[in-house]
């Protein structure tokens, strides 16, 4: 019985790449590009410049 590494290395390079990119794409599509809302990012940059966010808003 072959180990998982031996099975992987016995595959053609093209199949190895297809498996790698399929796994990577599955993670990329499941993960949001920007985890915060645009409004939150704007408030963060205002706070960096020393401006306090307005109270009474989200």
MMTF fields as JSON, N, C-alpha, C and O atoms, coordinates in Angstrom:
{
  "mmtfVersion": "1.0.0",
  "mmtfProducer": "UNKNOWN",
  "numBonds": 231,
  "numAtoms": 232,
  "numGroups": 58,
  "numChains": 1,
  "numModels": 1,
  "chainsPerModel": [1],
  "groupsPerChain": [58],
  "chainIdList": ["A"],
  "bondAtomList": [4, 2, 8, 6, 12, 10, 16, 14, 20, 18, 24, 22, 28, 26, 32, 30, 36, 34, 40, 38, 44, 42, 48, 46, 52, 50, 56, 54, 60, 58, 64, 62, 68, 66, 72, 70, 76, 74, 80, 78, 84, 82, 88, 86, 92, 90, 96, 94, 100, 98, 104, 102, 108, 106, 112, 110, 116, 114, 120, 118, 124, 122, 128, 126, 132, 130, 136, 134, 140, 138, 144, 142, 148, 146, 152, 150, 156, 154, 160, 158, 164, 162, 168, 166, 172, 170, 176, 174, 180, 178, 184, 182, 188, 186, 192, 190, 196, 194, 200, 198, 204, 202, 208, 206, 212, 210, 216, 214, 220, 218, 224, 222, 228, 226],
  "bondOrderList": [1, 1, 1, 1, 1, 1, 1, 1, 1, 1, 1, 1, 1, 1, 1, 1, 1, 1, 1, 1, 1, 1, 1, 1, 1, 1, 1, 1, 1, 1, 1, 1, 1, 1, 1, 1, 1, 1, 1, 1, 1, 1, 1, 1, 1, 1, 1, 1, 1, 1, 1, 1, 1, 1, 1, 1, 1],
  "groupList": [{"groupName": "UNK", "atomNameList": ["N", "CA", "C", "O"], "elementList": ["N", "C", "C", "O"], "formalChargeList": [0, 0, 0, 0], "bondAtomList": [1, 0, 2, 1, 3, 2], "bondOrderList": [1, 1, 2], "singleLetterCode": "X", "chemCompType": "L-PEPTIDE LINKING"}],
  "groupTypeList": [0, 0, 0, 0, 0, 0, 0, 0, 0, 0, 0, 0, 0, 0, 0, 0, 0, 0, 0, 0, 0, 0, 0, 0, 0, 0, 0, 0, 0, 0, 0, 0, 0, 0, 0, 0, 0, 0, 0, 0, 0, 0, 0, 0, 0, 0, 0, 0, 0, 0, 0, 0, 0, 0, 0, 0, 0, 0],
  "groupIdList": [1, 2, 3, 4, 5, 6, 7, 8, 9, 10, 11, 12, 13, 14, 15, 16, 17, 18, 19, 20, 21, 22, 23, 24, 25, 26, 27, 28, 29, 30, 31, 32, 33, 34, 35, 36, 37, 38, 39, 40, 41, 42, 43, 44, 45, 46, 47, 48, 49, 50, 51, 52, 53, 54, 55, 56, 57, 58],
  "secStructList": [7, 7, 7, 2, 2, 2, 2, 2, 2, 2, 1, 7, 2, 2, 2, 2, 2, 2, 2, 2, 2, 2, 2, 2, 2, 2, 2, 2, 2, 2, 1, 7, 1, 7, 1, 1, 7, 2, 2, 2, 2, 2, 2, 2, 2, 2, 2, 2, 6, 6, 7, 7, 7, 7, 6, 6, 7, 7],
  "xCoordList": [0.836, 0.0, 0.885, 1.849, 0.552, 1.356, 0.9, -0.288, 1.862, 1.506, 0.916, 1.006, 0.318, -0.291, 0.758, 0.477, 1.973, 3.031, 3.486, 3.742, 3.588, 3.994, 2.931, 3.258, 1.651, 0.587, 0.629, 0.45, 0.866, 0.928, 2.076, 1.901, 3.249, 4.424, 4.344, 5.023, 3.524, 3.405, 2.427, 2.345, 1.686, 0.755, 1.528, 2.574, 1.025, 1.642, 1.543, 0.645, 2.464, 2.524, 1.22, 0.767, 0.628, -0.617, -1.721, -2.472, -1.829, -2.829, -2.512, -3.416, -1.234, -0.837, -1.251, -1.782, -1.001, -1.354, -2.864, -3.345, -3.616, -5.073, -5.619, -6.51, -5.104, -5.545, -5.167, -5.966, -3.949, -3.489, -4.366, -4.827, -4.601, -5.382, -6.847, -7.489, -7.386, -8.771, -8.923, -9.898, -7.965, -8.017, -7.841, -8.527, -6.928, -6.7, -7.927, -8.316, -8.538, -9.72, -10.894, -11.69, -11.017, -12.106, -11.968, -12.963, -10.741, -10.507, -10.744, -11.364, -10.263, -10.416, -11.872, -12.263, -12.689, -14.099, -14.908, -15.967, -14.425, -15.133, -14.769, -15.47, -13.692, -13.212, -13.554, -13.224, -14.21, -14.518, -13.235, -12.261, -13.245, -12.069, -11.848, -10.713, -12.923, -12.84, -13.751, -14.973, -13.17, -13.995, -14.856, -15.768, -14.584, -15.337, -16.232, -16.022, -17.219, -18.049, -17.273, -16.395, -17.589, -16.911, -17.061, -16.136, -18.22, -18.471, -17.473, -16.96, -17.197, -16.249, -14.834, -14.086, -14.465, -13.133, -12.984, -11.942, -14.018, -13.991, -13.843, -13.075, -14.569, -14.452, -13.057, -12.527, -12.458, -11.108, -10.112, -9.272, -10.205, -9.277, -9.526, -8.579, -10.758, -11.033, -10.394, -9.837, -10.47, -9.863, -8.344, -7.709, -7.755, -6.307, -5.871, -4.8, -6.705, -6.385, -6.73, -6.515, -7.262, -7.535, -8.957, -9.297, -9.796, -11.19, -12.007, -11.949, -12.759, -13.624, -14.845, -15.401, -15.266, -16.504, -17.694, -17.745, -18.649, -19.848, -20.657, -20.847, -21.141, -21.974, -23.395, -23.803, -24.129, -25.496, -25.632, -26.744, -24.509, -24.555, -24.146, -23.455, -24.548, -24.251, -23.066, -22.649],
  "yCoordList": [-1.18, 0.0, 1.249, 1.336, 2.201, 3.41, 4.457, 4.58, 5.197, 6.299, 7.444, 7.444, 8.406, 9.523, 10.317, 10.821, 10.434, 11.158, 10.4, 11.012, 9.088, 8.293, 8.348, 8.428, 8.304, 8.412, 9.784, 9.899, 10.825, 12.186, 12.312, 12.859, 11.803, 11.936, 11.047, 11.309, 9.997, 9.134, 9.711, 9.207, 10.763, 11.402, 12.304, 12.841, 12.472, 13.448, 14.866, 15.164, 15.709, 17.068, 17.824, 18.595, 17.606, 18.292, 17.977, 18.869, 16.712, 16.332, 16.923, 17.33, 16.974, 17.588, 19.057, 19.545, 19.75, 21.172, 21.371, 22.283, 20.525, 20.657, 20.467, 21.206, 19.491, 19.289, 20.475, 20.927, 20.978, 22.121, 23.342, 23.973, 23.681, 24.869, 24.704, 25.679, 23.504, 23.264, 23.477, 24.08, 22.986, 23.175, 24.652, 25.166, 25.329, 26.753, 27.579, 28.467, 27.294, 28.039, 27.802, 28.712, 26.59, 26.309, 27.191, 27.7, 27.372, 28.236, 29.698, 30.437, 30.116, 31.513, 31.895, 33.015, 30.98, 31.295, 31.245, 31.866, 30.519, 30.429, 31.579, 31.817, 32.295, 33.371, 34.72, 34.957, 35.609, 36.92, 37.725, 37.589, 38.55, 39.364, 40.441, 40.695, 41.077, 42.119, 41.685, 41.688, 41.314, 40.793, 41.844, 41.496, 43.108, 44.174, 44.885, 44.805, 45.57, 46.395, 47.657, 48.09, 48.237, 49.441, 50.573, 51.357, 50.646, 51.653, 51.507, 52.505, 50.268, 50.024, 50.423, 50.947, 50.181, 50.562, 52.082, 52.602, 52.79, 54.25, 54.794, 55.728, 54.218, 54.654, 54.382, 55.174, 53.263, 52.931, 53.99, 54.438, 54.397, 55.406, 56.765, 57.525, 57.088, 58.339, 58.311, 59.314, 57.185, 57.064, 57.167, 57.716, 56.643, 56.759, 58.209, 58.591, 59.015, 60.435, 61.261, 62.473, 60.634, 61.348, 61.846, 62.485, 61.571, 62.004, 60.912, 59.746, 61.304, 60.338, 60.055, 60.967, 58.811, 58.51, 59.192, 59.362, 59.576, 60.23, 59.257, 58.11, 59.706, 58.826, 58.811, 59.727, 57.772, 57.665, 56.97, 56.783, 56.584, 55.865, 54.431, 54.145, 53.541, 52.096, 51.882, 50.741],
  "zCoordList": [0.0, 0.0, 0.0, 0.76, -0.848, -0.968, 0.054, 0.355, 0.57, 1.464, 0.633, -0.595, 1.315, 0.576, -0.194, -1.281, 0.364, -0.335, -1.579, -2.615, -1.488, -2.646, -3.738, -4.922, -3.342, -4.342, -5.009, -6.222, -4.205, -4.743, -5.743, -6.832, -5.368, -6.233, -7.462, -8.455, -7.416, -8.587, -9.618, -10.738, -9.25, -10.188, -11.145, -10.782, -12.352, -13.264, -12.673, -11.886, -13.063, -12.534, -12.797, -11.951, -13.948, -14.269, -13.273, -12.877, -12.863, -11.873, -10.511, -9.782, -10.164, -8.899, -8.87, -7.873, -9.977, -10.04, -9.987, -9.314, -10.69, -10.662, -9.254, -8.836, -8.519, -7.137, -6.262, -5.442, -6.435, -5.64, -5.884, -4.933, -7.153, -7.466, -7.083, -6.694, -7.183, -6.772, -5.267, -4.819, -4.492, -3.037, -2.682, -1.799, -3.368, -3.094, -3.445, -2.686, -4.588, -5.007, -4.078, -3.847, -3.537, -2.594, -1.353, -0.837, -0.878, 0.289, -0.082, 0.683, -1.236, -1.648, -1.84, -1.508, -2.372, -2.598, -1.316, -1.228, -0.323, 0.953, 1.882, 2.866, 1.593, 2.451, 1.824, 0.662, 2.573, 2.008, 1.765, 2.504, 0.74, 0.436, 1.476, 1.88, 1.914, 2.933, 4.077, 3.929, 5.211, 6.29, 6.983, 7.734, 6.745, 7.382, 6.38, 5.17, 6.897, 6.028, 5.654, 6.4, 4.521, 4.062, 5.081, 5.291, 5.701, 6.731, 7.888, 8.393, 8.305, 9.4, 9.006, 9.831, 7.764, 7.3, 7.311, 7.71, 6.875, 6.9, 8.309, 8.541, 9.242, 10.647, 11.189, 11.969, 10.78, 11.226, 10.761, 11.541, 9.479, 8.969, 9.603, 9.808, 9.914, 10.628, 12.014, 12.461, 12.687, 14.011, 13.924, 14.824, 12.85, 12.684, 12.544, 13.015, 11.894, 11.714, 12.938, 12.937, 13.991, 15.227, 15.353, 16.348, 14.372, 14.46, 15.125, 14.735, 16.122, 16.82, 15.97, 15.358, 15.925, 15.173, 15.829, 17.047, 14.991, 15.499, 16.308, 15.902, 17.461, 18.289, 17.726, 17.013, 18.054, 17.593, 16.254, 15.76, 15.661, 14.397, 14.641, 15.619, 13.79, 13.878, 14.716, 14.917]
}
